[in-house]
Amino acid sequence: MSIKTIKLTDGTEIDIKASLNYGDSLKIEASLMDGLKVGQTGIVDYKASMIIESKLKTIELMVVAIRQNEKAVPFSREVIENLTVEDGDMLYAEIEAVTKKKSEKAPGNQS
């Protein structure tokens, strides 16, 4: 498994998977679908809170290790939720770049 290290503004280093495996891809898709209510005409309702849950689930699946001051920090949602907005956005953008690679290569997504 290839790893990519993200360095946050406070020096914290977060290692993420450099590629997405199929199982994680399915789990991310399932977390997005959890908030949907589908009727005969299509989507009839969506819980906005599921977007947050899906992002947190994606981060959870992609983070391999966290180091603060060169010491390992166990992954927890609390650690992620307590990042500054700038660091949280940077981390998610890096993760999203990896997860989007998978969907861009999917059959039918050739431009």
N, C-alpha and C positions, 0 to 999 in steps of 0.2 A: 504494500500500500504506500503510495506516494503521499508526502506531507508537505503542506505549505504553511509557513510561519507568518503570522500577522503580528506586527508590533504596534501596540496601542500608544496613545500619547503619554501615558504614565509609565511606560516601559514594560508593562505587562506583555507577555508573549503568549499568543494563542495559536496552537497548531491545529490546522484543519485538514481534512482529507482533500487531496488534490483532484480527486475524481469521485463520482457518485456511483455506488453500486446499485444493482437493480432492486434489491430488497429495501434499501433506504429510499429509493425513488418511489416505490409503492407506498411506503409509510408516509412520505411527504404528501403524495397525492391523496391518500386516505384522510390525512389530517385536514386537508382543504375541503374535502367532500363532507366531512362531519357536520358542517354548519349549513349545508344545503337542504332545502325542502323542494322536491320536484313534484310537479303535478302533470296533468295531461298536456298542458301548454308549455311546459318547460319549468324553469326555476321560478318558484312562487315566493320563496322566503330565504333569507340568508342571515345568519348571526354574524354580525361584524366582529364580535369577540373571537370568532374562529380564525380570523386573519392573524391576530396576535398569537393565538395558540399554535397555528401552523408555522409562524416564523420561529417561535421558541422551540417547537419540535424539530424544525429543520436545523437550527443551531445545535440542539442537543445531539442530533444524529451526525453532524459534520465535525464537531469539536473532538479532537483526540486528546489534547492536553492543554493545561493552563499553567503558566509560571509567572509568579510575582516575586520580584527580587531574587530570581533564580531558584525559587522554591516552588515545588509542585503544589497546585491548589486543586482540590477535588472539584469536578464540574458540578454546578448547581444552577438552577434557574435564578436564584438570588444573586449569584455572582454576575450573571449576564444582565439581569434587570437593573443592577446597580452600576453598570457602566455609564459613562457620560453619554449623552445623545450622540456626540461626535464619534466616540469610539464604537458605540453600538451600531451606528449607521455604517461606519467603515467596515466593521466585522461582517455585518449582514451583506454589504455590497460584495465583499470578497467571496462569501459563501454563495451568494446568488450567481456570481460569475461562474462558479463551478457547477451549480445545479442547472443553470441555463444551458451549459454546454451539452448536457444529456438531451434536453428537449429539442435543441436545434438539430441534433443528429438523428432524431427519430424519423422513421419513414413517413413521408407525406409532409415533412417540414423543410424540404429542399426548396430554396428560392431560385 
